[in-house]
Amino acid sequence: MADRPLTLMAVHAHPDDEASGTGGVLARYAAEGIRTVLVTCTDGRCGDGPGGVKPGEDGHDPAAVAAMRRKELEASCEVLEVGHLELLEYADSGMMGWESNDAPGSFWSTPVADGAARLAELMRYYQPDVVVTYDENGFYGHPDHIQAHRITVAALELVDLSPKVYWTTVPHSAVRRFGEVMRESGPDGEQSEPVEPVEAAELPEIGLPDEEISTWVDTTAFGGRKFDALAAHASQGDNIFFLRMGKERFTELMGVETFVRVRDTTGAALPENDLFAGLR
Ligand SMILES: [Zn+2]
């Protein structure tokens, strides 16, 4: 027990969520000698197929998409120097309301207790000091992200461990800044006419007011790694959007990763700038 390395466990829904959501902390903590464990719950079969074909369209073969995304995930983990990749291999449930929500083997239709029992096994094995996943809305409402949250909460109830626990989030200031940059440059990175600043009411309902964010981790030194990890998932249209920014702008916008601390046994003062504050 005493010789156990400090361990970060990130629980994600799909191949590529590790890069976009926590690529910075995975890379940074690995570089600091912390053991990193990535649990990816689904196979990503409802992602884009070759040439951007969507599920249900001609040329979208879910099994082939899952195989491709597994390779991309492994490449991303190499870039981020993830120590241990664990795959739960549930079928990607697709967006809320899709038929695939209820498909046999889909993560969304899997009883929470089943997924939680499997995740709890991994927690007992790795004994994480820090666990990171999404909030109860799955950050943006995707069923698999919500389910990842649910099985993580349930798994934590099953194990005799007291890790620090975090939900990923983004500060509203960053959402605003992102909107400004996108409007200045256009989504394709091309200059367009300057436009009015984004009104508060137009902001997407994601993230939190800055003052509600407990933990700000500077990962700008690893912005290039995070970008390269996302580039490993270039088959997915959502990621191409980010890749078009280029490394520099991407790092500027995505270089600080933010979290809400929801469980703590260390007493580390808030706000904190380190997921492992109080643990080392
Ligand atoms: Zn996802």
Boltz pocket constraint, residues with backbone or C-beta under 6 A from the ligand:
constraints:
  - pocket:
      binder: B
      contacts: [[A, 13], [A, 14], [A, 15], [A, 17], [A, 142], [A, 145]]
      max_distance: 6.0
